[in-house]
Amino acid sequence: MRDDVFPRPGVSRRRFGAMLVGGVAAAAVTPAIRPAGAASEDVRIADLDWVDAGRDRRVPARLYWPSPGAPAGPVPLIVFSHGLGQSRTGYSYLGRHWAANGYASLHVQHVGSDGTVWAGNPFEVLDRVNLAADEREAIARAADMSFALDRILGRDSAFAAFIDPARIVAAGHSYGANTTLIVGGARVVREGKTIDRRDMRFKAGIVISAPPFYGERDLHAVLTAVTMPTFHVTATADVIALPGRRSPVQDRLDVYEAVGTSRKALAVFQGGSHSIFTDRPLTGGVTLNPQVKQATAEGALAFLDLTFRGDPSPLASWSETWRPLLAVAPTAYPVTGSGRHPSRRDRPRS
């Protein structure tokens, strides 16, 4: 990988090595930032138990919906894909924060790669991980996302009339970040045929801790067709260690670099861990953990303000606020045109 592949955030392989060394120093300044309390996160939650009859596959989901009493208007929607071994109940801090700030957040559970991976005979966990990570499951996960979107926007949905179809976002952590990129246009070729699960209804992507696409040597060929705006989040200690699989943080940076769009931004936290972005409360450090969670939730919305409103100031303000935690602070891509969507706070009355 070249030393100049991150011209916008100013990241080079040499500088990234310095970031890793500097992780200890960051601990001296991060306590100055205190996460806000969750008292204001007044949201409604609904569990949805869908079945895709065409695939004979269950697609459970949890919907976080903005609280009542806000200005009338359609809300943007984030469809979230969990990591390996997680479920619809995970990443609740994201769903709650996003809904409290005007976004509906639909967390999809992928039954072929959810918590059942860790259940059962411990001597067979490697087999279950391999099955869950198989490309057939990767494709099925993308189909889950599109199916969930079909249902939430369908004629029988009580929510469809209150969702803005022009502001629909795919998001995910780890395996879910791969799923986000697949519905955003990532492509692989098998036996001369291109596998393409792109869903044009998704207008932007939140890509948290993306692993490499295993078995693919040319990331650019896989990701060059991803043209929707993407916000990439990782940390200098974001190492994936699963039975039979290991992925260093450099893979996260390589994915960012290979995504085809120029409308992208990268945030890299100092220290942390791969699972700091899950609901686990202690991983990555008892002080740093809640800070990174809040920063991630806020940063995604700041990026979406840039994407949907053409307003770079929230992302600039976010970068300044959280700079003590950041090894790389995201910068806004150039915005053209004057069309602006309503504020994310313009959400419907109940």
Secondary structure, 3 states (H helix, E strand, C coil): CCCCCECCCCECHHHHHHHHHCHHHHCCCHHHCCCCCCCCCCEEEEEEEEEECCCCEEEEEEEEEECCCCCCCCEEEEEEECCCCECCCCCHHHHHHHHHCCCEEEEECCCCCEHHHHCCCHHHHHHHHHHHCCHHHHHHHHHHHHHHHHHHHCCCCCCHHHEEEEEEEEEEECHHHHHHHHHCCCEEEECCEEEECCCCCCCEEEEECCCCCCCCCCHHHHHCCCCCCEEEEEECCCCEEECCEEECHHHHHHHHHHCCCCCEEEEEECCCCHHHHCCCCCCCCCCHHHHHHHHHHHHHHHHHHHHHHCCCHHHHHHHHHCHHHEEECCCCCCCCCCCCCCCCCCCCCC
